[in-house]
């Protein structure tokens, strides 16, 4: 089965992702509270700060 032109542009994937990924919604983040997460094999920290 031949690979479509669309698939040829998508594969192989790059070694590092180059996009944005949602890991939480703003309503899930209480103000000034640190939330540790682990996504994509990395330890992350989320914090929502008030806009001044």
C-alpha positions as CSV (number, residue, x, y, z in Angstrom):
1,X,0.0,0.0,0.0
2,X,1.6,3.3,-1.1
3,X,2.0,6.1,1.5
4,X,0.0,9.2,0.7
5,X,1.7,12.5,0.2
6,X,0.1,13.8,3.4
7,X,1.7,11.0,5.4
8,X,5.1,11.6,3.9
9,X,5.1,15.1,5.3
10,X,4.1,13.9,8.8
11,X,6.6,11.0,9.2
12,X,9.1,10.6,10.7
13,X,8.2,12.7,13.6
14,X,10.9,15.2,14.8
15,X,13.0,14.2,17.8
16,X,11.5,17.0,19.9
17,X,7.9,18.2,19.7
18,X,7.5,21.7,18.4
19,X,4.0,22.5,19.4
20,X,1.9,23.5,22.3
21,X,0.1,20.9,24.5
22,X,-2.6,21.5,27.0
23,X,-1.7,20.0,30.4
24,X,-4.3,22.0,32.5
25,X,-7.1,24.4,32.1
26,X,-7.1,27.8,33.9
27,X,-10.1,26.8,36.1
28,X,-8.0,23.9,37.4
29,X,-5.3,26.2,38.8
30,X,-5.9,27.9,42.1
31,X,-4.1,31.2,42.4
32,X,-0.6,31.1,43.9
33,X,-0.6,27.3,44.4
34,X,2.2,25.2,42.9
35,X,1.1,22.1,41.2
36,X,3.7,19.5,40.2
37,X,3.1,17.4,37.1
38,X,4.9,14.9,35.0
39,X,4.2,14.9,31.3
40,X,6.2,13.8,28.2
41,X,8.9,12.3,30.5
42,X,9.6,15.6,32.2
43,X,8.8,17.1,35.6
44,X,6.8,20.3,35.2
45,X,5.5,22.9,37.6
46,X,2.3,24.9,37.1
47,X,1.5,28.1,38.9
48,X,-1.2,30.7,38.3
49,X,-0.3,34.2,39.3
50,X,-2.6,37.1,39.4
51,X,-2.1,39.7,36.7
52,X,-0.9,43.0,38.1
